[in-house]
Amino acid sequence: MNIQIEKLHIIQKITGLNDEKILKQLNEFLDKTMCKSSIIHQPMDLDTFYSMIEESEQAYQNNEVITHEDLKKEISSWKKR
């Protein structure tokens, strides 16, 4: 399916909604998602890039990281709640 058609389907569903609670939740979700998405996709200069690498390396040295396996275990525990 083409992205424009998908957007139109979503718009049609939204215009048919009459539940204010769902609309607020949808709006909050979009705000959070679009904010994260725009941060990730913003161009950055080399100084910022190298600074982020240094921060990551420092976090690793300070053991402020989680392994992939531990993260999967943590996520599976969320599903059990």
Secondary structure, DSSP 8 states (H G I E B T S, - for coil): --HHHHHHHHHHHHHT---HHHHHHHHHHHHHHHHHHHHHTS---HHHHHHHHHHHHHHHHTT----HHHHHHHHHHHHH-
